[in-house]
Amino acid sequence: MSDINQLKAKIDASGKKLSTLGNEYIRAKDEVSARKVLVKMFAEVCQQTLMLGEQNAQLDRNQKGIR
């Protein structure tokens, strides 16, 4: 179960990072700066999606082990 908790902590941290990047995007002074932040946000969303997939796979493994 600790793997799931570790992934949850990483996913939560990623969510906070996305929130911070969203604030950076709002404060961007020009289009170039805004686009740079959007690229960072997209990369973070991709990482978060991978972590969610890992978490789902681990949950599935745990559930099959219980049955």
mmCIF file of the N, C-alpha and C atoms, coordinates in Angstrom:
data_MODEL
# 
_entry.id   MODEL 
# 
loop_
_atom_site.group_PDB 
_atom_site.id 
_atom_site.type_symbol 
_atom_site.label_atom_id 
_atom_site.label_alt_id 
_atom_site.label_comp_id 
_atom_site.label_asym_id 
_atom_site.label_entity_id 
_atom_site.label_seq_id 
_atom_site.pdbx_PDB_ins_code 
_atom_site.Cartn_x 
_atom_site.Cartn_y 
_atom_site.Cartn_z 
_atom_site.occupancy 
_atom_site.B_iso_or_equiv 
_atom_site.pdbx_formal_charge 
_atom_site.auth_seq_id 
_atom_site.auth_comp_id 
_atom_site.auth_asym_id 
_atom_site.auth_atom_id 
_atom_site.pdbx_PDB_model_num 
ATOM 1   N N  . MET A 1 1  ? 0.808  -1.208  0.000   1.00 0.00 ? 1  MET A N  1 
ATOM 2   C CA . MET A 1 1  ? 0.000  0.000   0.000   1.00 0.00 ? 1  MET A CA 1 
ATOM 3   C C  . MET A 1 1  ? 0.847  1.266   0.000   1.00 0.00 ? 1  MET A C  1 
ATOM 4   N N  . SER A 1 2  ? 2.097  1.154   0.446   1.00 0.00 ? 2  SER A N  1 
ATOM 5   C CA . SER A 1 2  ? 2.926  2.353   0.515   1.00 0.00 ? 2  SER A CA 1 
ATOM 6   C C  . SER A 1 2  ? 3.230  2.911   -0.873  1.00 0.00 ? 2  SER A C  1 
ATOM 7   N N  . ASP A 1 3  ? 3.262  2.019   -1.906  1.00 0.00 ? 3  ASP A N  1 
ATOM 8   C CA . ASP A 1 3  ? 3.477  2.509   -3.264  1.00 0.00 ? 3  ASP A CA 1 
ATOM 9   C C  . ASP A 1 3  ? 2.362  3.464   -3.672  1.00 0.00 ? 3  ASP A C  1 
ATOM 10  N N  . ILE A 1 4  ? 1.142  3.106   -3.311  1.00 0.00 ? 4  ILE A N  1 
ATOM 11  C CA . ILE A 1 4  ? -0.004 3.953   -3.649  1.00 0.00 ? 4  ILE A CA 1 
ATOM 12  C C  . ILE A 1 4  ? 0.089  5.287   -2.907  1.00 0.00 ? 4  ILE A C  1 
ATOM 13  N N  . ASN A 1 5  ? 0.496  5.226   -1.645  1.00 0.00 ? 5  ASN A N  1 
ATOM 14  C CA . ASN A 1 5  ? 0.633  6.460   -0.867  1.00 0.00 ? 5  ASN A CA 1 
ATOM 15  C C  . ASN A 1 5  ? 1.732  7.350   -1.425  1.00 0.00 ? 5  ASN A C  1 
ATOM 16  N N  . GLN A 1 6  ? 2.831  6.745   -1.876  1.00 0.00 ? 6  GLN A N  1 
ATOM 17  C CA . GLN A 1 6  ? 3.906  7.532   -2.485  1.00 0.00 ? 6  GLN A CA 1 
ATOM 18  C C  . GLN A 1 6  ? 3.423  8.185   -3.767  1.00 0.00 ? 6  GLN A C  1 
ATOM 19  N N  . LEU A 1 7  ? 2.713  7.424   -4.579  1.00 0.00 ? 7  LEU A N  1 
ATOM 20  C CA . LEU A 1 7  ? 2.178  7.987   -5.822  1.00 0.00 ? 7  LEU A CA 1 
ATOM 21  C C  . LEU A 1 7  ? 1.176  9.091   -5.530  1.00 0.00 ? 7  LEU A C  1 
ATOM 22  N N  . LYS A 1 8  ? 0.346  8.905   -4.520  1.00 0.00 ? 8  LYS A N  1 
ATOM 23  C CA . LYS A 1 8  ? -0.628 9.941   -4.146  1.00 0.00 ? 8  LYS A CA 1 
ATOM 24  C C  . LYS A 1 8  ? 0.087  11.221  -3.748  1.00 0.00 ? 8  LYS A C  1 
ATOM 25  N N  . ALA A 1 9  ? 1.164  11.091  -2.975  1.00 0.00 ? 9  ALA A N  1 
ATOM 26  C CA . ALA A 1 9  ? 1.921  12.271  -2.563  1.00 0.00 ? 9  ALA A CA 1 
ATOM 27  C C  . ALA A 1 9  ? 2.530  12.975  -3.777  1.00 0.00 ? 9  ALA A C  1 
ATOM 28  N N  . LYS A 1 10 ? 3.049  12.197  -4.725  1.00 0.00 ? 10 LYS A N  1 
ATOM 29  C CA . LYS A 1 10 ? 3.628  12.789  -5.941  1.00 0.00 ? 10 LYS A CA 1 
ATOM 30  C C  . LYS A 1 10 ? 2.554  13.472  -6.783  1.00 0.00 ? 10 LYS A C  1 
ATOM 31  N N  . ILE A 1 11 ? 1.386  12.846  -6.875  1.00 0.00 ? 11 ILE A N  1 
ATOM 32  C CA . ILE A 1 11 ? 0.286  13.425  -7.652  1.00 0.00 ? 11 ILE A CA 1 
ATOM 33  C C  . ILE A 1 11 ? -0.205 14.717  -7.000  1.00 0.00 ? 11 ILE A C  1 
ATOM 34  N N  . ASP A 1 12 ? -0.294 14.710  -5.669  1.00 0.00 ? 12 ASP A N  1 
ATOM 35  C CA . ASP A 1 12 ? -0.696 15.925  -4.951  1.00 0.00 ? 12 ASP A CA 1 
ATOM 36  C C  . ASP A 1 12 ? 0.316  17.050  -5.173  1.00 0.00 ? 12 ASP A C  1 
ATOM 37  N N  . ALA A 1 13 ? 1.607  16.707  -5.115  1.00 0.00 ? 13 ALA A N  1 
ATOM 38  C CA . ALA A 1 13 ? 2.653  17.711  -5.354  1.00 0.00 ? 13 ALA A CA 1 
ATOM 39  C C  . ALA A 1 13 ? 2.567  18.248  -6.782  1.00 0.00 ? 13 ALA A C  1 
ATOM 40  N N  . SER A 1 14 ? 2.271  17.368  -7.710  1.00 0.00 ? 14 SER A N  1 
ATOM 41  C CA . SER A 1 14 ? 2.122  17.782  -9.108  1.00 0.00 ? 14 SER A CA 1 
ATOM 42  C C  . SER A 1 14 ? 0.945  18.735  -9.261  1.00 0.00 ? 14 SER A C  1 
ATOM 43  N N  . GLY A 1 15 ? -0.139 18.457  -8.553  1.00 0.00 ? 15 GLY A N  1 
ATOM 44  C CA . GLY A 1 15 ? -1.301 19.349  -8.599  1.00 0.00 ? 15 GLY A CA 1 
ATOM 45  C C  . GLY A 1 15 ? -0.971 20.736  -8.076  1.00 0.00 ? 15 GLY A C  1 
ATOM 46  N N  . LYS A 1 16 ? -0.189 20.782  -7.005  1.00 0.00 ? 16 LYS A N  1 
ATOM 47  C CA . LYS A 1 16 ? 0.234  22.078  -6.458  1.00 0.00 ? 16 LYS A CA 1 
ATOM 48  C C  . LYS A 1 16 ? 1.135  22.811  -7.444  1.00 0.00 ? 16 LYS A C  1 
ATOM 49  N N  . LYS A 1 17 ? 2.016  22.041  -8.114  1.00 0.00 ? 17 LYS A N  1 
ATOM 50  C CA . LYS A 1 17 ? 2.903  22.652  -9.106  1.00 0.00 ? 17 LYS A CA 1 
ATOM 51  C C  . LYS A 1 17 ? 2.082  23.226  -10.260 1.00 0.00 ? 17 LYS A C  1 
ATOM 52  N N  . LEU A 1 18 ? 1.055  22.493  -10.681 1.00 0.00 ? 18 LEU A N  1 
ATOM 53  C CA . LEU A 1 18 ? 0.190  23.007  -11.749 1.00 0.00 ? 18 LEU A CA 1 
ATOM 54  C C  . LEU A 1 18 ? -0.529 24.275  -11.322 1.00 0.00 ? 18 LEU A C  1 
ATOM 55  N N  . SER A 1 19 ? -0.926 24.332  -10.078 1.00 0.00 ? 19 SER A N  1 
ATOM 56  C CA . SER A 1 19 ? -1.573 25.539  -9.566  1.00 0.00 ? 19 SER A CA 1 
ATOM 57  C C  . SER A 1 19 ? -0.610 26.722  -9.605  1.00 0.00 ? 19 SER A C  1 
ATOM 58  N N  . THR A 1 20 ? 0.618  26.481  -9.196  1.00 0.00 ? 20 THR A N  1 
ATOM 59  C CA . THR A 1 20 ? 1.643  27.526  -9.231  1.00 0.00 ? 20 THR A CA 1 
ATOM 60  C C  . THR A 1 20 ? 1.900  27.986  -10.666 1.00 0.00 ? 20 THR A C  1 
ATOM 61  N N  . LEU A 1 21 ? 1.999  27.020  -11.580 1.00 0.00 ? 21 LEU A N  1 
ATOM 62  C CA . LEU A 1 21 ? 2.216  27.370  -12.982 1.00 0.00 ? 21 LEU A CA 1 
ATOM 63  C C  . LEU A 1 21 ? 1.023  28.143  -13.540 1.00 0.00 ? 21 LEU A C  1 
ATOM 64  N N  . GLY A 1 22 ? -0.183 27.795  -13.104 1.00 0.00 ? 22 GLY A N  1 
ATOM 65  C CA . GLY A 1 22 ? -1.366 28.542  -13.537 1.00 0.00 ? 22 GLY A CA 1 
ATOM 66  C C  . GLY A 1 22 ? -1.297 29.994  -13.099 1.00 0.00 ? 22 GLY A C  1 
ATOM 67  N N  . ASN A 1 23 ? -0.818 30.209  -11.889 1.00 0.00 ? 23 ASN A N  1 
ATOM 68  C CA . ASN A 1 23 ? -0.649 31.588  -11.413 1.00 0.00 ? 23 ASN A CA 1 
ATOM 69  C C  . ASN A 1 23 ? 0.418  32.319  -12.214 1.00 0.00 ? 23 ASN A C  1 
ATOM 70  N N  . GLU A 1 24 ? 1.495  31.604  -12.568 1.00 0.00 ? 24 GLU A N  1 
ATOM 71  C CA . GLU A 1 24 ? 2.535  32.211  -13.416 1.00 0.00 ? 24 GLU A CA 1 
ATOM 72  C C  . GLU A 1 24 ? 1.947  32.607  -14.766 1.00 0.00 ? 24 GLU A C  1 
ATOM 73  N N  . TYR A 1 25 ? 1.106  31.734  -15.308 1.00 0.00 ? 25 TYR A N  1 
ATOM 74  C CA . TYR A 1 25 ? 0.486  32.010  -16.598 1.00 0.00 ? 25 TYR A CA 1 
ATOM 75  C C  . TYR A 1 25 ? -0.363 33.273  -16.530 1.00 0.00 ? 25 TYR A C  1 
ATOM 76  N N  . ILE A 1 26 ? -1.128 33.395  -15.461 1.00 0.00 ? 26 ILE A N  1 
ATOM 77  C CA . ILE A 1 26 ? -1.982 34.571  -15.290 1.00 0.00 ? 26 ILE A CA 1 
ATOM 78  C C  . ILE A 1 26 ? -1.141 35.845  -15.218 1.00 0.00 ? 26 ILE A C  1 
ATOM 79  N N  . ARG A 1 27 ? 0.015  35.758  -14.551 1.00 0.00 ? 27 ARG A N  1 
ATOM 80  C CA . ARG A 1 27 ? 0.871  36.933  -14.373 1.00 0.00 ? 27 ARG A CA 1 
ATOM 81  C C  . ARG A 1 27 ? 1.788  37.206  -15.563 1.00 0.00 ? 27 ARG A C  1 
ATOM 82  N N  . ALA A 1 28 ? 1.805  36.335  -16.556 1.00 0.00 ? 28 ALA A N  1 
ATOM 83  C CA . ALA A 1 28 ? 2.707  36.503  -17.698 1.00 0.00 ? 28 ALA A CA 1 
ATOM 84  C C  . ALA A 1 28 ? 2.469  37.859  -18.357 1.00 0.00 ? 28 ALA A C  1 
ATOM 85  N N  . LYS A 1 29 ? 3.562  38.525  -18.630 1.00 0.00 ? 29 LYS A N  1 
ATOM 86  C CA . LYS A 1 29 ? 3.482  39.890  -19.185 1.00 0.00 ? 29 LYS A CA 1 
ATOM 87  C C  . LYS A 1 29 ? 3.271  39.905  -20.695 1.00 0.00 ? 29 LYS A C  1 
ATOM 88  N N  . ASP A 1 30 ? 3.753  38.865  -21.375 1.00 0.00 ? 30 ASP A N  1 
ATOM 89  C CA . ASP A 1 30 ? 3.624  38.839  -22.831 1.00 0.00 ? 30 ASP A CA 1 
ATOM 90  C C  . ASP A 1 30 ? 3.310  37.423  -23.306 1.00 0.00 ? 30 ASP A C  1 
ATOM 91  N N  . GLU A 1 31 ? 3.028  37.315  -24.579 1.00 0.00 ? 31 GLU A N  1 
ATOM 92  C CA . GLU A 1 31 ? 2.618  36.029  -25.143 1.00 0.00 ? 31 GLU A CA 1 
ATOM 93  C C  . GLU A 1 31 ? 3.730  34.992  -25.088 1.00 0.00 ? 31 GLU A C  1 
ATOM 94  N N  . VAL A 1 32 ? 4.971  35.403  -25.275 1.00 0.00 ? 32 VAL A N  1 
ATOM 95  C CA . VAL A 1 32 ? 6.099  34.474  -25.237 1.00 0.00 ? 32 VAL A CA 1 
ATOM 96  C C  . VAL A 1 32 ? 6.232  33.852  -23.846 1.00 0.00 ? 32 VAL A C  1 
ATOM 97  N N  . SER A 1 33 ? 6.154  34.676  -22.831 1.00 0.00 ? 33 SER A N  1 
ATOM 98  C CA . SER A 1 33 ? 6.233  34.172  -21.455 1.00 0.00 ? 33 SER A CA 1 
ATOM 99  C C  . SER A 1 33 ? 5.066  33.232  -21.147 1.00 0.00 ? 33 SER A C  1 
ATOM 100 N N  . ALA A 1 34 ? 3.891  33.610  -21.595 1.00 0.00 ? 34 ALA A N  1 
ATOM 101 C CA . ALA A 1 34 ? 2.708  32.790  -21.356 1.00 0.00 ? 34 ALA A CA 1 
ATOM 102 C C  . ALA A 1 34 ? 2.845  31.424  -22.033 1.00 0.00 ? 34 ALA A C  1 
ATOM 103 N N  . ARG A 1 35 ? 3.371  31.418  -23.239 1.00 0.00 ? 35 ARG A N  1 
ATOM 104 C CA . ARG A 1 35 ? 3.539  30.146  -23.956 1.00 0.00 ? 35 ARG A CA 1 
ATOM 105 C C  . ARG A 1 35 ? 4.581  29.257  -23.287 1.00 0.00 ? 35 ARG A C  1 
ATOM 106 N N  . LYS A 1 36 ? 5.628  29.851  -22.757 1.00 0.00 ? 36 LYS A N  1 
ATOM 107 C CA . LYS A 1 36 ? 6.648  29.070  -22.047 1.00 0.00 ? 36 LYS A CA 1 
ATOM 108 C C  . LYS A 1 36 ? 6.037  28.376  -20.830 1.00 0.00 ? 36 LYS A C  1 
ATOM 109 N N  . VAL A 1 37 ? 5.183  29.101  -20.117 1.00 0.00 ? 37 VAL A N  1 
ATOM 110 C CA . VAL A 1 37 ? 4.525  28.522  -18.946 1.00 0.00 ? 37 VAL A CA 1 
ATOM 111 C C  . VAL A 1 37 ? 3.556  27.426  -19.389 1.00 0.00 ? 37 VAL A C  1 
ATOM 112 N N  . LEU A 1 38 ? 2.858  27.630  -20.497 1.00 0.00 ? 38 LEU A N  1 
ATOM 113 C CA . LEU A 1 38 ? 1.939  26.605  -20.991 1.00 0.00 ? 38 LEU A CA 1 
ATOM 114 C C  . LEU A 1 38 ? 2.681  25.318  -21.343 1.00 0.00 ? 38 LEU A C  1 
ATOM 115 N N  . VAL A 1 39 ? 3.878  25.445  -21.890 1.00 0.00 ? 39 VAL A N  1 
ATOM 116 C CA . VAL A 1 39 ? 4.686  24.263  -22.209 1.00 0.00 ? 39 VAL A CA 1 
ATOM 117 C C  . VAL A 1 39 ? 5.042  23.518  -20.919 1.00 0.00 ? 39 VAL A C  1 
ATOM 118 N N  . LYS A 1 40 ? 5.415  24.263  -19.884 1.00 0.00 ? 40 LYS A N  1 
ATOM 119 C CA . LYS A 1 40 ? 5.714  23.642  -18.589 1.00 0.00 ? 40 LYS A CA 1 
ATOM 120 C C  . LYS A 1 40 ? 4.474  22.957  -18.016 1.00 0.00 ? 40 LYS A C  1 
ATOM 121 N N  . MET A 1 41 ? 3.332  23.621  -18.164 1.00 0.00 ? 41 MET A N  1 
ATOM 122 C CA . MET A 1 41 ? 2.085  23.042  -17.659 1.00 0.00 ? 41 MET A CA 1 
ATOM 123 C C  . MET A 1 41 ? 1.747  21.749  -18.402 1.00 0.00 ? 41 MET A C  1 
ATOM 124 N N  . PHE A 1 42 ? 1.917  21.754  -19.708 1.00 0.00 ? 42 PHE A N  1 
ATOM 125 C CA . PHE A 1 42 ? 1.634  20.569  -20.503 1.00 0.00 ? 42 PHE A CA 1 
ATOM 126 C C  . PHE A 1 42 ? 2.537  19.413  -20.083 1.00 0.00 ? 42 PHE A C  1 
ATOM 127 N N  . ALA A 1 43 ? 3.810  19.691  -19.868 1.00 0.00 ? 43 ALA A N  1 
ATOM 128 C CA . ALA A 1 43 ? 4.744  18.655  -19.435 1.00 0.00 ? 43 ALA A CA 1 
ATOM 129 C C  . ALA A 1 43 ? 4.340  18.099  -18.072 1.00 0.00 ? 43 ALA A C  1 
ATOM 130 N N  . GLU A 1 44 ? 3.905  18.964  -17.179 1.00 0.00 ? 44 GLU A N  1 
ATOM 131 C CA . GLU A 1 44 ? 3.491  18.523  -15.844 1.00 0.00 ? 44 GLU A CA 1 
ATOM 132 C C  . GLU A 1 44 ? 2.218  17.686  -15.906 1.00 0.00 ? 44 GLU A C  1 
ATOM 133 N N  . VAL A 1 45 ? 1.285  18.077  -16.772 1.00 0.00 ? 45 VAL A N  1 
ATOM 134 C CA . VAL A 1 45 ? 0.057  17.295  -16.943 1.00 0.00 ? 45 VAL A CA 1 
ATOM 135 C C  . VAL A 1 45 ? 0.404  15.906  -17.488 1.00 0.00 ? 45 VAL A C  1 
ATOM 136 N N  . CYS A 1 46 ? 1.352  15.828  -18.401 1.00 0.00 ? 46 CYS A N  1 
ATOM 137 C CA . CYS A 1 46 ? 1.785  14.530  -18.931 1.00 0.00 ? 46 CYS A CA 1 
ATOM 138 C C  . CYS A 1 46 ? 2.380  13.665  -17.825 1.00 0.00 ? 46 CYS A C  1 
ATOM 139 N N  . GLN A 1 47 ? 3.233  14.251  -16.998 1.00 0.00 ? 47 GLN A N  1 
ATOM 140 C CA . GLN A 1 47 ? 3.821  13.516  -15.881 1.00 0.00 ? 47 GLN A CA 1 
ATOM 141 C C  . GLN A 1 47 ? 2.737  13.035  -14.918 1.00 0.00 ? 47 GLN A C  1 
ATOM 142 N N  . GLN A 1 48 ? 1.796  13.908  -14.634 1.00 0.00 ? 48 GLN A N  1 
ATOM 143 C CA . GLN A 1 48 ? 0.723  13.562  -13.711 1.00 0.00 ? 48 GLN A CA 1 
ATOM 144 C C  . GLN A 1 48 ? -0.133 12.424  -14.280 1.00 0.00 ? 48 GLN A C  1 
ATOM 145 N N  . THR A 1 49 ? -0.378 12.453  -15.568 1.00 0.00 ? 49 THR A N  1 
ATOM 146 C CA . THR A 1 49 ? -1.146 11.390  -16.214 1.00 0.00 ? 49 THR A CA 1 
ATOM 147 C C  . THR A 1 49 ? -0.427 10.050  -16.089 1.00 0.00 ? 49 THR A C  1 
ATOM 148 N N  . LEU A 1 50 ? 0.896  10.066  -16.274 1.00 0.00 ? 50 LEU A N  1 
ATOM 149 C CA . LEU A 1 50 ? 1.673  8.840   -16.102 1.00 0.00 ? 50 LEU A CA 1 
ATOM 150 C C  . LEU A 1 50 ? 1.577  8.318   -14.672 1.00 0.00 ? 50 LEU A C  1 
ATOM 151 N N  . MET A 1 51 ? 1.672  9.210   -13.711 1.00 0.00 ? 51 MET A N  1 
ATOM 152 C CA . MET A 1 51 ? 1.580  8.798   -12.303 1.00 0.00 ? 51 MET A CA 1 
ATOM 153 C C  . MET A 1 51 ? 0.201  8.231   -11.986 1.00 0.00 ? 51 MET A C  1 
ATOM 154 N N  . LEU A 1 52 ? -0.840 8.835   -12.542 1.00 0.00 ? 52 LEU A N  1 
ATOM 155 C CA . LEU A 1 52 ? -2.187 8.324   -12.321 1.00 0.00 ? 52 LEU A CA 1 
ATOM 156 C C  . LEU A 1 52 ? -2.339 6.928   -12.928 1.00 0.00 ? 52 LEU A C  1 
ATOM 157 N N  . GLY A 1 53 ? -1.733 6.710   -14.086 1.00 0.00 ? 53 GLY A N  1 
ATOM 158 C CA . GLY A 1 53 ? -1.753 5.394   -14.703 1.00 0.00 ? 53 GLY A CA 1 
ATOM 159 C C  . GLY A 1 53 ? -1.042 4.367   -13.834 1.00 0.00 ? 53 GLY A C  1 
ATOM 160 N N  . GLU A 1 54 ? 0.116  4.749   -13.292 1.00 0.00 ? 54 GLU A N  1 
ATOM 161 C CA . GLU A 1 54 ? 0.850  3.862   -12.394 1.00 0.00 ? 54 GLU A CA 1 
ATOM 162 C C  . GLU A 1 54 ? 0.011  3.537   -11.159 1.00 0.00 ? 54 GLU A C  1 
ATOM 163 N N  . GLN A 1 55 ? -0.645 4.552   -10.623 1.00 0.00 ? 55 GLN A N  1 
ATOM 164 C CA . GLN A 1 55 ? -1.465 4.354   -9.435  1.00 0.00 ? 55 GLN A CA 1 
ATOM 165 C C  . GLN A 1 55 ? -2.630 3.404   -9.738  1.00 0.00 ? 55 GLN A C  1 
ATOM 166 N N  . ASN A 1 56 ? -3.264 3.578   -10.889 1.00 0.00 ? 56 ASN A N  1 
ATOM 167 C CA . ASN A 1 56 ? -4.357 2.688   -11.276 1.00 0.00 ? 56 ASN A CA 1 
ATOM 168 C C  . ASN A 1 56 ? -3.866 1.253   -11.440 1.00 0.00 ? 56 ASN A C  1 
ATOM 169 N N  . ALA A 1 57 ? -2.703 1.088   -12.055 1.00 0.00 ? 57 ALA A N  1 
ATOM 170 C CA . ALA A 1 57 ? -2.145 -0.253  -12.236 1.00 0.00 ? 57 ALA A CA 1 
ATOM 171 C C  . ALA A 1 57 ? -1.845 -0.901  -10.882 1.00 0.00 ? 57 ALA A C  1 
ATOM 172 N N  . GLN A 1 58 ? -1.300 -0.118  -9.960  1.00 0.00 ? 58 GLN A N  1 
ATOM 173 C CA . GLN A 1 58 ? -0.997 -0.650  -8.629  1.00 0.00 ? 58 GLN A CA 1 
ATOM 174 C C  . GLN A 1 58 ? -2.270 -1.028  -7.889  1.00 0.00 ? 58 GLN A C  1 
ATOM 175 N N  . LEU A 1 59 ? -3.285 -0.201  -7.978  1.00 0.00 ? 59 LEU A N  1 
ATOM 176 C CA . LEU A 1 59 ? -4.569 -0.523  -7.357  1.00 0.00 ? 59 LEU A CA 1 
ATOM 177 C C  . LEU A 1 59 ? -5.146 -1.808  -7.929  1.00 0.00 ? 59 LEU A C  1 
ATOM 178 N N  . ASP A 1 60 ? -5.027 -1.962  -9.241  1.00 0.00 ? 60 ASP A N  1 
ATOM 179 C CA . ASP A 1 60 ? -5.517 -3.169  -9.894  1.00 0.00 ? 60 ASP A CA 1 
ATOM 180 C C  . ASP A 1 60 ? -4.763 -4.397  -9.402  1.00 0.00 ? 60 ASP A C  1 
ATOM 181 N N  . ARG A 1 61 ? -3.447 -4.286  -9.321  1.00 0.00 ? 61 ARG A N  1 
ATOM 182 C CA . ARG A 1 61 ? -2.639 -5.397  -8.809  1.00 0.00 ? 61 ARG A CA 1 
ATOM 183 C C  . ARG A 1 61 ? -3.026 -5.739  -7.379  1.00 0.00 ? 61 ARG A C  1 
ATOM 184 N N  . ASN A 1 62 ? -3.210 -4.725  -6.550  1.00 0.00 ? 62 ASN A N  1 
ATOM 185 C CA . ASN A 1 62 ? -3.593 -4.952  -5.163  1.00 0.00 ? 62 ASN A CA 1 
ATOM 186 C C  . ASN A 1 62 ? -4.964 -5.635  -5.064  1.00 0.00 ? 62 ASN A C  1 
ATOM 187 N N  . GLN A 1 63 ? -5.886 -5.171  -5.881  1.00 0.00 ? 63 GLN A N  1 
ATOM 188 C CA . GLN A 1 63 ? -7.235 -5.735  -5.859  1.00 0.00 ? 63 GLN A CA 1 
ATOM 189 C C  . GLN A 1 63 ? -7.220 -7.199  -6.298  1.00 0.00 ? 63 GLN A C  1 
ATOM 190 N N  . LYS A 1 64 ? -6.457 -7.509  -7.320  1.00 0.00 ? 64 LYS A N  1 
ATOM 191 C CA . LYS A 1 64 ? -6.376 -8.899  -7.793  1.00 0.00 ? 64 LYS A CA 1 
ATOM 192 C C  . LYS A 1 64 ? -5.687 -9.790  -6.757  1.00 0.00 ? 64 LYS A C  1 
ATOM 193 N N  . GLY A 1 65 ? -4.762 -9.215  -5.998  1.00 0.00 ? 65 GLY A N  1 
ATOM 194 C CA . GLY A 1 65 ? -4.091 -9.977  -4.958  1.00 0.00 ? 65 GLY A CA 1 
ATOM 195 C C  . GLY A 1 65 ? -5.008 -10.307 -3.800  1.00 0.00 ? 65 GLY A C  1 
ATOM 196 N N  . ILE A 1 66 ? -5.995 -9.440  -3.572  1.00 0.00 ? 66 ILE A N  1 
ATOM 197 C CA . ILE A 1 66 ? -6.935 -9.639  -2.465  1.00 0.00 ? 66 ILE A CA 1 
ATOM 198 C C  . ILE A 1 66 ? -7.939 -10.746 -2.816  1.00 0.00 ? 66 ILE A C  1 
ATOM 199 N N  . ARG A 1 67 ? -8.322 -10.795 -4.065  1.00 0.00 ? 67 ARG A N  1 
ATOM 200 C CA . ARG A 1 67 ? -9.339 -11.776 -4.496  1.00 0.00 ? 67 ARG A CA 1 
ATOM 201 C C  . ARG A 1 67 ? -8.814 -13.160 -4.518  1.00 0.00 ? 67 ARG A C  1 
# 
